Amino acid sequence: FKLPLDVAVAAGQDVILGCCGSTSKFAFLSFLASMLQQWCFVCFSSSGLDAGLSVVTPSVLICDATLRSIIPPGTFLLRVEEMPRIIAERLDLPPSPRANTGNLANLIFTSGSTGVPKAVTRSHEELYAFLWIYAKAVTPDDAVHLAYQPYSHLNEQLGTVVAFLQGTCIAFSSSASAYADAQDMNPTSIQGVPRFFEPLLLAHDRGEVTKEDVRLSFGRRLHSLAVGSAPVGRRLLEFLQDCFGSSASCSVINSYGATE
């Protein structure tokens, strides 16, 4: 399907590559391919696929075959199970045409403060500017990024690409197993929304863990911790700064929502 998509890009049209599923190397490679080819990438959550497809129709959709019943007719479907074969073939594809960096690069569905999900758009120029800044950041030796947030979040999409550009190892996980996986992987960077870190504060308030226990909850090599993409309470931020920022080798950042 690549050549017809290239023709569309050359004509200034938006080619939309859709992906439905959890955070994985296949979702990451799909986003990376979209950046390289100047396509538009949109990641749907499994629970929000039906609503998302009522707003936008992907040119190509990567998903599990079990979801075929709700896919719009005429959509080119690429099953997740086929991705390893496609990657293994290392197809020798021609270079994509040069396109306008103002073209649509990303659609993120967010409810914001209204409760009704909306498709927020980002251009390639905006994403390039973000990646150019962060890709040059200093990282520790043998850096490891723990990718556990849903890939429908722009924060994780950009986080994995930044890690890739920095030459960082990407460890794919999930919100359910992130704490346990961190003990095995010893990540050097981690990012998340406030509710991911709030259980640590609650456990400390109940006297179940010490601040030293919290500091070691993500291993012993943490270089940076970012919390944001939603309002961060002062007490939570100060708690994280006390636990992690007390070490000269780790910075705690209150980040702004990349989607909003």
Buried (B, 14 or more C-beta within 10 A) or exposed (E): EBEEBBEBBEEEBBBBBBBBBBBBBBBBBBBBBBBEBBBBBBBBBBEBBEEBBEEBBBBBBBBEEEBEEEBEEEBBBBBBEEBEEEEEEEEEEEEBEEBEBEBBBBBBBBEEEEEEBEEBBBBBEBBEEBBEEBBEEEBBEEBBBBBBBBBBBBBBBBBBBBBBBBEBBBBBBBBEEBBEBBEEBBBBBBBBBBEBBBEBBEBBEEEEBEBEEBBBBBBEBBBBBBBBBEEBEEEBBEBBBBBBBEEEEBBBBBEEBBBE
